[in-house]
Amino acid sequence: MAVYVQTEAPPRLAYPVKDVATLLSVSPGLIYKEIKAGRLKTSRVGSIIRVPLSAIKDYLNEQERIDTAVRSGRIGGRR
């Protein structure tokens, strides 16, 4: 009798733009806009754009910081 051990895939270190858009429930166009504006950092593998997991986390933390500041009245709106 064979025994199969299910293992989890290792976490991805970087994601294609399309996958980042899916993760954040936004359009790929918005992700490209955020990349172009310098708000979301990327890495290239040849000509392929990848967004490191750390950049996604940094981006979300910054968005949360902005949202908190807007709600508290410290700043007037998004950039």
N, C-alpha and C positions, 0 to 999 in steps of 0.2 A: 504494500500500500504506500503510495507516494504522499509525502507531506509537503504542502505548499505554504510558504510563509509570505504573507502579503507585506510588502514594504512600501513606505511612503516615498514618493519621488522627492528628491532634494528640492528645496525651494529655489525658484528661479532667481538669478542675480540681476537679470535685466529683461525687459519686456519690449516687444514691438509696439509701435504707436497704437495700432488697432487694439491690442490687448489692454493697453493702458486706458484707452477710451472705454472699453467694455468694463474694466474694473471700476472706473469712476462714474459710469453711466452717463457719459457725455459723447459727443461726436468726435471722430478723429480730427476733424477740422479745428475744433477747440483745442485739442492737444497740440496740434501744430502751431496754433496761434500763441499758446503759452510758451512753447519752445522758442519761437521766434522772438517773443518779448523777453526771453531770458528768465522766465519764472519757473521753468521746468528744465532741468539739466539733462543732457543726453550724452551718450557715447556712440561712437561709430564702430561697426565691425565691417571693414571695407566701406562699401557705400550704403550699408544698412544702418538705419538709425535705431538705437536701442535706448530705453529709459531705465537706468539702474533702479533697483528697488529702493535704495537709499534716497534717490532723488524724488521718487514718488512719495515716500514718507515725509521728506523735507517740505515738499510742495503742499501736502495736506496739512502739516503743522502750521505752515505760513498762512494758508487759507483760513484755518481755524483762528489764528491770532488776529487776522484782519476782521473776520466775522465778529469776534468778541469785542474788538475795538469799535466797530461800527455800532453794535448793539448797545455798548456802554456810552456812546456819544463822543468817544475820544477822537474819532475821525469821521469825516462826512460821508464816505462811501468807498467803493472799490477803486483800485487803480485802473 
